[in-house]
Amino acid sequence: MAESASSAAADVRERREAVRELGDALRQLTDAAVSTEVDAETLREVTEQVRGLVQPLSAANRVRGQMATVDEGARRLRIYNPAIGPGNPVAPPMRVEHGDGKAIGSCTLGLAYEGPPSYVHGGVSALLIDQILGHAHAAAGAPAGMTVKLALRYRRPVPLSEPLRVVGRIDEHDGRWTQSRASIATAANPEKILVEADGDFVVPSEEQAARLFGKVEGLAS
Ligand SMILES: CCCCCCCCCCCC(=O)SCCNC(=O)CCNC(=O)[C@H](O)C(C)(C)COP(=O)(O)OP(=O)(O)OC[C@H]1O[C@@H](n2cnc3c(N)ncnc32)[C@H](O)[C@@H]1OP(=O)(O)O
């Protein structure tokens, strides 16, 4: 029994590693796809090859309402999270550390995240900010809730292809409700704030949580 449990755990670890490798390969592919200038014939050849990859992956899959079997609980490691998940090709992925009651994220964004030419799309900045504020709750020891308000000020454009520093912290904590603050700067010039944001988060009540998430399979708290 103990042996089969440890072999199941080893299998999940192995799949987790493979998911990360696939995520890395897909990010390379995405970067190549949004920066390519090859001719139409080459584009169509590659399209056929990529279509051929869908079926093997879909042979066993999950749908809405099922947690990924490679996740580690709802709050610890979400491997397909679109901001930090190494398995999600949409994710840069941002790496997050905690220090001094704050959450600090690092990432470099390529052409897949371009908005104004050579700068980051404003919606991508909002994604990173929302995520870092989630981690700021953990860094401050506050219960993690859901974003109910996010206000961003885009003070200067955020450059592509430069290491970024994303910082989030909690200002006020009152029961289920928190007020928080975040910023984006380049790692090279962390004092010059490019984007700043205020966010309000609310922890769903038991009744709200049951209504929103009660039917999700594999959801560990
Ligand atoms: C390891 C880390 C991983 C970190 C993982 C990182 C995760 C990334 C973070 C991503 C987060 C998201 O994107 S979340 C996805 C985007 N957000 C959403 O979809 C949320 C949608 N909104 C909702 O579903 C709802 O607003 C709920 C369920 C969240 C809340 O319901 P509600 O009806 O709006 O609010 P309600 O129950 O009235 O409760 C509000 C509570 O807050 C209090 N409250 C409200 N305003 C204030 C205020 N100004 N000052 C004090 N308190 C206030 C109220 O008194 C009440 O407390 P009391 O009187 O009851 O005590």
The ligand as an SDF file (V2000), in Angstrom:
LIG
                    3D

 61 63  0  0  0  0  0  0  0  0999 V2000
    0.6330   31.0800   -2.3090 C   0  0  0  0  0  0  0  0  0  0  0  0
   -0.2420   32.2550   -2.8370 C   0  0  0  0  0  0  0  0  0  0  0  0
   -0.9620   31.9130   -4.0280 C   0  0  0  0  0  0  0  0  0  0  0  0
   -1.6140   33.0760   -4.5800 C   0  0  0  0  0  0  0  0  0  0  0  0
   -2.5370   32.7710   -5.6240 C   0  0  0  0  0  0  0  0  0  0  0  0
   -2.6980   33.9300   -6.4490 C   0  0  0  0  0  0  0  0  0  0  0  0
   -3.9840   33.9970   -7.0530 C   0  0  0  0  0  0  0  0  0  0  0  0
   -3.9730   35.1020   -8.0020 C   0  0  0  0  0  0  0  0  0  0  0  0
   -4.9260   36.1250   -7.6260 C   0  0  0  0  0  0  0  0  0  0  0  0
   -5.9040   36.2320   -8.6750 C   0  0  0  0  0  0  0  0  0  0  0  0
   -7.1620   36.6950   -8.0530 C   0  0  0  0  0  0  0  0  0  0  0  0
   -8.2080   36.7470   -9.0560 C   0  0  0  0  0  0  0  0  0  0  0  0
   -7.9880   36.9950  -10.2040 O   0  0  0  0  0  0  0  0  0  0  0  0
   -9.7520   36.4190   -8.5320 S   0  0  0  0  0  0  0  0  0  0  0  0
  -10.7060   36.4830   -9.9800 C   0  0  0  0  0  0  0  0  0  0  0  0
  -11.3270   37.8540  -10.2160 C   0  0  0  0  0  0  0  0  0  0  0  0
  -12.2890   38.1360   -9.1520 N   0  0  0  0  0  0  0  0  0  0  0  0
  -13.4920   37.6230   -9.1460 C   0  0  0  0  0  0  0  0  0  0  0  0
  -13.9410   36.9160  -10.0460 O   0  0  0  0  0  0  0  0  0  0  0  0
  -14.3360   38.0040   -7.9500 C   0  0  0  0  0  0  0  0  0  0  0  0
  -15.7930   38.1950   -8.2950 C   0  0  0  0  0  0  0  0  0  0  0  0
  -16.5060   38.6930   -7.1090 N   0  0  0  0  0  0  0  0  0  0  0  0
  -17.2470   37.8730   -6.3120 C   0  0  0  0  0  0  0  0  0  0  0  0
  -17.4940   36.7200   -6.6620 O   0  0  0  0  0  0  0  0  0  0  0  0
  -17.7560   38.4840   -5.0520 C   0  0  0  0  0  0  0  0  0  0  0  0
  -17.4760   39.8920   -5.0430 O   0  0  0  0  0  0  0  0  0  0  0  0
  -17.1830   37.8270   -3.7850 C   0  0  0  0  0  0  0  0  0  0  0  0
  -17.7290   36.3960   -3.6020 C   0  0  0  0  0  0  0  0  0  0  0  0
  -15.6550   37.7430   -3.7960 C   0  0  0  0  0  0  0  0  0  0  0  0
  -17.5440   38.6710   -2.5440 C   0  0  0  0  0  0  0  0  0  0  0  0
  -18.9260   38.8400   -2.5230 O   0  0  0  0  0  0  0  0  0  0  0  0
  -19.5460   40.2920   -2.2800 P   0  0  0  0  0  0  0  0  0  0  0  0
  -21.0310   40.0980   -2.2600 O   0  0  0  0  0  0  0  0  0  0  0  0
  -18.9700   41.2370   -3.2830 O   0  0  0  0  0  0  0  0  0  0  0  0
  -19.0180   40.7360   -0.9050 O   0  0  0  0  0  0  0  0  0  0  0  0
  -19.6410   40.3960    0.5590 P   0  0  0  0  0  0  0  0  0  0  0  0
  -20.0150   38.9660    0.7020 O   0  0  0  0  0  0  0  0  0  0  0  0
  -20.6620   41.4280    0.8030 O   0  0  0  0  0  0  0  0  0  0  0  0
  -18.3970   40.5510    1.4970 O   0  0  0  0  0  0  0  0  0  0  0  0
  -17.6060   41.6250    1.4600 C   0  0  0  0  0  0  0  0  0  0  0  0
  -16.9010   41.6610    2.8020 C   0  0  0  0  0  0  0  0  0  0  0  0
  -15.8860   42.6270    2.6810 O   0  0  0  0  0  0  0  0  0  0  0  0
  -16.1950   43.6860    3.5510 C   0  0  0  0  0  0  0  0  0  0  0  0
  -15.8500   44.9540    2.9230 N   0  0  0  0  0  0  0  0  0  0  0  0
  -16.1820   45.3750    1.6950 C   0  0  0  0  0  0  0  0  0  0  0  0
  -15.6680   46.5910    1.4520 N   0  0  0  0  0  0  0  0  0  0  0  0
  -15.0170   46.9440    2.5940 C   0  0  0  0  0  0  0  0  0  0  0  0
  -14.3020   48.0890    3.0010 C   0  0  0  0  0  0  0  0  0  0  0  0
  -14.1600   49.1390    2.1610 N   0  0  0  0  0  0  0  0  0  0  0  0
  -13.7520   48.0890    4.2090 N   0  0  0  0  0  0  0  0  0  0  0  0
  -13.8850   47.0320    5.0350 C   0  0  0  0  0  0  0  0  0  0  0  0
  -14.5520   45.9200    4.7080 N   0  0  0  0  0  0  0  0  0  0  0  0
  -15.1280   45.9000    3.5150 C   0  0  0  0  0  0  0  0  0  0  0  0
  -17.6830   43.6000    3.7920 C   0  0  0  0  0  0  0  0  0  0  0  0
  -18.0290   44.2170    5.0030 O   0  0  0  0  0  0  0  0  0  0  0  0
  -17.8500   42.0930    3.9090 C   0  0  0  0  0  0  0  0  0  0  0  0
  -17.3550   41.5810    5.1120 O   0  0  0  0  0  0  0  0  0  0  0  0
  -18.2970   40.9530    6.2810 P   0  0  0  0  0  0  0  0  0  0  0  0
  -19.1940   42.0820    6.6850 O   0  0  0  0  0  0  0  0  0  0  0  0
  -19.0560   39.8170    5.6740 O   0  0  0  0  0  0  0  0  0  0  0  0
  -17.3550   40.5200    7.3380 O   0  0  0  0  0  0  0  0  0  0  0  0
  1  2  1  0
  2  3  1  0
  3  4  1  0
  4  5  1  0
  5  6  1  0
  6  7  1  0
  7  8  1  0
  8  9  1  0
  9 10  1  0
 10 11  1  0
 11 12  1  0
 12 13  2  0
 12 14  1  0
 14 15  1  0
 15 16  1  0
 16 17  1  0
 17 18  1  0
 18 19  2  0
 18 20  1  0
 20 21  1  0
 21 22  1  0
 22 23  1  0
 23 24  2  0
 23 25  1  0
 25 26  1  0
 25 27  1  0
 27 28  1  0
 27 29  1  0
 27 30  1  0
 30 31  1  0
 31 32  1  0
 32 33  2  0
 32 34  1  0
 32 35  1  0
 35 36  1  0
 36 37  2  0
 36 38  1  0
 36 39  1  0
 39 40  1  0
 40 41  1  0
 41 42  1  0
 41 56  1  0
 42 43  1  0
 43 44  1  0
 43 54  1  0
 44 45  1  0
 44 53  1  0
 45 46  2  0
 46 47  1  0
 47 48  1  0
 47 53  2  0
 48 49  1  0
 48 50  2  0
 50 51  1  0
 51 52  2  0
 52 53  1  0
 54 55  1  0
 54 56  1  0
 56 57  1  0
 57 58  1  0
 58 59  2  0
 58 60  1  0
 58 61  1  0
M  END
$$$$
